[in-house]
């Protein structure tokens, strides 16, 4: 088995293979959470209750993760 490329060699092989963005908004789980989470929040609010803050935070972060409209970061190291 040959060793994996490192440094510039790794970067060029990755670029040659091409980058394909993960599309979370196309997954069934994402679509279900996106559609029904606001309704769940509204029903709980109507009862005078809410999900724990950490659960709400996880839902919100899940819905933002992987979506370009919420920003992205590209990092490249030029040192060999």
Steps between C-alpha positions, in 0.01 A plus 500: 500500500644841406504788751239773481610828340586792728559872457456635147461148363191443715348832400543435130348152515201629694452787255536262206227280642275805539304624795134418532305690762285302740138602450333455839180669380439204269501236774172369636596568862588862424174554313296353786675711764473814286128445443384385843737661751334846483160335546628309803630824651164672439304214658724500805474879532120475484519266800730741682803274481809461283778259421813530712729773367774253403249301289381813320862599439574158348201526265601851392862399444391192307290713267793740437770235457620456144290785361706752304271791589625465858863540393789272420871480552765387256845432640816433305853451625770607254791361699654178372 
